[in-house]
Amino acid sequence: MCYNGVGDNMRLRNVRGANEKIEDSSYMILDYLEYRGHFQSLFANNHPIHIEIGMGKGSFIIEKARRNPDINFIGIEKYDSVIVRALDKLGKESIPNLRFIRMDAEHIDDVFWKEIDTIYLNFSDPWPKNRHENRRLSSIHFLQKYDSLFAERKRIVMKTDNRHLFEFSLVSMVEYGYSIVDVCLDIYAEDLKDNVPTEYETKFHNLGFPIYMVEVIKNK
Ligand SMILES: C[S@@+](CC[C@H](N)C(=O)[O-])C[C@H]1O[C@@H](n2cnc3c(N)ncnc32)[C@H](O)[C@@H]1O
């Protein structure tokens, strides 16, 4: 299974009015570099902050925010054309503990500083060629960047249908010092409690693919 941003994103790239919608939406953090180290001030509370990197059209993070008002959620996505779909889903609904940032995660360590509790990596692009390994969001290249984001304990929760990416991520996370707290080779076979599906998850589960999940933690 491969989705290197070629399918959906190509089709979505030219969504009319995307820029205007993004600039006008109160969900968007446009001046995100101003908040480094104090993102909690945006939410006017001291609740933990969870981020999803590569949120796509936002089904997962929107539903997580609805179900968990005591957690602040920030979705990160690099394409306007995809973020705008999340804004369309929200319509006029107001979810005070939810924000979005349009950015490439390559620069994520310039954006957050010791303030994140959990990172979700859902159906990240697998980048199957070895020479693109550093582009995988669970590569050591990215794990190093994530270190300075976390407030205290470092926690990553990942889901994917891609066996190769899953195995690569397990090795990379464990090599980098993370411990596995929970791992599941087919979340639908095991009826994972409180699972919130993502768009890709629904699509690939409906096609009969097993959905893998791992939760890891690192204390240093
Ligand atoms: C395969 S989609 C999965 C979307 C969603 N998480 C889901 O499970 O339905 C991957 C998403 O990650 C975004 N993405 C990939 N690399 C990224 C990066 N370096 N920074 C921000 N977003 C990225 C892509 O634009 C795409 O929307």
The ligand as a Gaussian input file, in Angstrom:
#p B3LYP/6-31G(d) Opt

LIG

0 1
 C       -1.510000       9.265000       4.152000
 S       -2.117000      10.757000       4.762000
 C       -2.864000      10.302000       6.316000
 C       -3.825000      11.353000       6.811000
 C       -4.488000      11.047000       8.171000
 N       -3.513000      11.049000       9.244000
 C       -5.228000       9.736000       8.135000
 O       -4.788000       8.783000       8.797000
 O       -6.268000       9.671000       7.465000
 C       -0.624000      11.553000       5.300000
 C       -0.805000      13.027000       5.531000
 O        0.387000      13.541000       6.118000
 C        0.730000      14.756000       5.512000
 N        2.176000      14.901000       5.647000
 C        3.110000      14.075000       5.135000
 N        4.335000      14.505000       5.446000
 C        4.168000      15.620000       6.193000
 C        5.078000      16.525000       6.794000
 N        6.399000      16.360000       6.658000
 N        4.580000      17.580000       7.469000
 C        3.230000      17.748000       7.578000
 N        2.321000      16.932000       7.015000
 C        2.787000      15.881000       6.326000
 C        0.283000      14.587000       4.063000
 O        0.095000      15.819000       3.406000
 C       -1.010000      13.812000       4.238000
 O       -2.126000      14.660000       4.388000

